[in-house]
Amino acid sequence: MEKIQIRDEFIKLGQLLKLANLVESGAMAKEVIEDGLVKYNGEVETRRGKKIYPGDVVEFNGESVIVTNDN
């Protein structure tokens, strides 16, 4: 599982997918999220703007990332 470190309190789901290099663009992030291909803490998430906080796990395309905070 890859760790993705953020500086802010949260990151939006679409932004996280791009930051983790799981998708190439915001448009691709929107598409895979709306298609129900992304899981947030084990559940399918279809909202691109879903706030992801440190400790949350996001899964897509067989890869998992956990969000951490540098504070």
C-alpha positions as CSV (number, residue, x, y, z in Angstrom):
1,M,0.0,0.0,0.0
2,E,1.4,3.4,-1.0
3,K,1.3,6.3,1.4
4,I,0.3,9.7,0.0
5,Q,1.2,12.6,2.3
6,I,-0.9,15.8,2.3
7,R,-0.3,19.1,4.0
8,D,-3.9,20.2,4.3
9,E,-6.7,18.8,6.5
10,F,-8.2,16.8,3.6
11,I,-7.9,16.2,-0.2
12,K,-10.7,15.6,-2.6
13,L,-11.0,12.2,-4.1
14,G,-10.3,13.3,-7.8
15,Q,-7.2,15.2,-6.7
16,L,-5.9,12.2,-4.7
17,L,-6.2,9.9,-7.7
18,K,-4.1,12.4,-9.8
19,L,-1.6,13.0,-7.0
20,A,-1.1,9.2,-6.5
21,N,-0.6,8.8,-10.3
22,L,-3.5,6.4,-10.5
23,V,-5.1,8.4,-13.3
24,E,-3.6,10.8,-15.9
25,S,-6.1,13.6,-15.7
26,G,-9.0,15.2,-13.9
27,A,-11.3,14.0,-16.7
28,M,-10.1,10.4,-16.2
29,A,-10.6,10.7,-12.5
30,K,-14.1,12.0,-12.9
31,E,-14.9,9.1,-15.3
32,V,-13.6,6.2,-13.2
33,I,-15.2,7.7,-10.0
34,E,-18.6,8.1,-11.7
35,D,-18.3,4.6,-13.1
36,G,-18.0,3.2,-9.6
37,L,-14.5,1.9,-10.0
38,V,-13.0,3.6,-7.0
39,K,-13.4,2.4,-3.4
40,Y,-13.1,4.6,-0.3
41,N,-12.5,2.7,3.0
42,G,-13.8,-0.4,1.3
43,E,-17.0,1.1,-0.1
44,V,-17.6,2.2,-3.7
45,E,-17.5,6.0,-3.9
46,T,-19.1,7.9,-6.8
47,R,-18.5,11.5,-5.6
48,R,-15.4,13.1,-7.1
49,G,-15.4,15.9,-4.4
50,K,-15.5,13.4,-1.5
51,K,-13.2,14.7,1.2
52,I,-10.4,12.2,2.0
53,Y,-8.7,12.6,5.4
54,P,-5.5,11.2,6.9
55,G,-6.0,7.5,7.7
56,D,-8.5,6.9,4.8
57,V,-7.7,4.3,2.2
58,V,-8.6,4.6,-1.5
59,E,-8.5,1.7,-3.9
60,F,-8.5,1.8,-7.7
61,N,-7.3,-0.6,-10.4
62,G,-5.8,-3.1,-8.0
63,E,-3.8,-0.4,-6.1
64,S,-4.4,1.0,-2.7
65,V,-3.2,4.3,-1.2
66,I,-3.5,5.5,2.4
67,V,-3.5,9.3,3.1
68,T,-1.1,10.6,5.7
69,N,-0.5,14.1,7.1
70,D,2.9,15.6,7.7
71,N,1.7,17.4,10.9
